[in-house]
């Protein structure tokens, strides 16, 4: 079984907000910081994918 990779599933800003809210409410500050790092990666990957014309899943 592969570990969960949120980069593959979070597609819109509402998903990001739900992910961050859930991480903080259910996991506390440490889990929230990990989720925040995931979101930063998602945003960077999305930007690079858009500029290159490739799907962001290709970068994961």
Secondary structure, DSSP 8 states (H G I E B T S, - for coil): -----GGGT--SHHHHHHHHHHHHHHHHHHHHHHHHHHHHHHHHHHHHHHHHTS-GGGG-
